[in-house]
Amino acid sequence: MKTIESVSIWDNGQVLEAKILNAYCINDNLSTSGTFYYQLLSETVDLAVGQQLTQGNLTMTGEEYQAWQTNEYAYDWVAAQLNLTITGDYVPPVPPAPEPTPEPIAEEVEIA
């Protein structure tokens, strides 16, 4: 997944902001074309992946398909088709470590 410059998406009467691009190849004939599924996703306040705002398929053919060697190339191609600007890799937030539980203090018991 990649972070992108924010894009406004109309969704059920609201304008929401897509900030994450997810894409992967769903079909590759290993000769002339590859089809990519993409999603534009919102981001939650704690920077986690939010809801899907739109999705679709794109097919790469011709010289572009022949030049495809890496995932970065594919992401750049998908972003170009959708007129998006990639700003970096999406890195999920790391939840804070839990507070350590203090060890119980053993009480000394006097034996009479």
C-alpha positions as CSV (number, residue, x, y, z in Angstrom):
1,M,0.0,0.0,0.0
2,K,1.0,3.6,-0.6
3,T,0.1,6.9,0.9
4,I,-1.1,9.5,-1.6
5,E,-1.8,13.2,-1.7
6,S,-5.4,13.5,-0.3
7,V,-8.2,13.1,-2.9
8,S,-11.8,14.1,-2.2
9,I,-14.3,11.3,-2.9
10,W,-18.1,11.8,-2.9
11,D,-19.6,8.9,-0.8
12,N,-23.3,8.8,0.2
13,G,-23.8,12.5,0.4
14,Q,-20.4,13.2,2.1
15,V,-17.1,14.3,0.8
16,L,-14.4,12.0,2.3
17,E,-10.7,12.1,1.8
18,A,-8.8,9.2,0.3
19,K,-5.2,9.0,1.6
20,I,-4.2,5.4,0.9
21,L,-3.8,3.5,-2.4
22,N,-3.9,-0.3,-2.3
23,A,-3.4,-2.2,-5.6
24,Y,-2.5,-5.8,-6.6
25,C,-2.5,-7.8,-9.8
26,I,-5.6,-10.0,-10.2
27,N,-4.8,-11.4,-13.6
28,D,-1.6,-11.6,-15.7
29,N,-1.5,-13.6,-18.9
30,L,2.3,-13.6,-18.8
31,S,2.5,-12.3,-22.3
32,T,0.5,-9.1,-23.2
33,S,-1.5,-7.8,-20.3
34,G,-2.0,-7.6,-16.5
35,T,-5.1,-6.5,-14.7
36,F,-4.8,-4.6,-11.4
37,Y,-7.4,-4.2,-8.7
38,Y,-7.2,-0.9,-6.8
39,Q,-8.8,0.7,-3.8
40,L,-8.7,4.2,-2.5
41,L,-9.0,4.2,1.3
42,S,-9.5,6.8,4.0
43,E,-7.2,7.0,7.0
44,T,-8.4,7.0,10.6
45,V,-7.3,9.6,13.2
46,D,-4.7,7.2,14.5
47,L,-3.3,6.8,10.9
48,A,-4.7,3.2,10.4
49,V,-6.5,2.1,7.2
50,G,-10.0,3.4,7.2
51,Q,-12.9,2.6,4.9
52,Q,-12.8,1.9,1.2
53,L,-14.1,4.9,-0.7
54,T,-13.8,3.6,-4.3
55,Q,-12.3,0.7,-6.2
56,G,-11.9,-0.7,-9.7
57,N,-9.7,-2.5,-12.2
58,L,-7.1,-1.3,-14.6
59,T,-5.5,-3.3,-17.4
60,M,-1.8,-2.7,-18.4
61,T,-0.9,-3.6,-22.0
62,G,1.7,-2.8,-24.7
63,E,5.0,-1.2,-23.9
64,E,4.0,-0.5,-20.3
65,Y,3.3,-4.2,-19.7
66,Q,6.6,-5.2,-21.3
67,A,8.4,-2.7,-19.0
68,W,6.7,-4.0,-15.9
69,Q,9.3,-5.6,-13.6
70,T,8.7,-4.3,-10.1
71,N,5.9,-3.6,-7.7
72,E,7.0,0.1,-7.6
73,Y,6.5,0.3,-11.4
74,A,3.0,-1.1,-11.1
75,Y,2.1,1.3,-8.3
76,D,3.4,4.2,-10.3
77,W,1.5,3.1,-13.3
78,V,-1.8,2.7,-11.3
79,A,-1.3,6.1,-9.7
80,A,-0.7,7.7,-13.1
81,Q,-3.9,6.1,-14.6
82,L,-5.9,7.5,-11.6
83,N,-4.1,10.9,-11.7
84,L,-2.8,10.3,-8.1
85,T,0.5,11.4,-6.5
86,I,2.2,8.8,-4.3
87,T,3.8,10.3,-1.3
88,G,5.4,7.2,0.2
89,D,4.9,3.6,1.5
90,Y,2.0,3.1,3.9
91,V,3.3,2.1,7.3
92,P,0.7,0.9,9.7
93,P,0.8,2.6,13.2
94,V,2.4,0.6,16.0
95,P,0.1,0.3,19.0
96,P,1.7,1.6,22.2
97,A,3.2,-1.0,24.4
98,P,1.1,-1.9,27.4
99,E,2.2,-0.5,30.7
100,P,4.2,-3.0,32.7
101,T,2.4,-4.6,35.6
102,P,4.3,-4.0,38.8
103,E,5.4,-7.1,40.6
104,P,3.4,-7.7,43.8
105,I,5.4,-7.1,47.0
106,A,5.5,-10.0,49.3
107,E,4.5,-9.1,52.8
108,E,6.6,-10.6,55.6
109,V,4.6,-12.6,58.0
110,E,5.8,-12.9,61.6
111,I,5.4,-16.4,63.1
112,A,4.9,-16.3,66.8
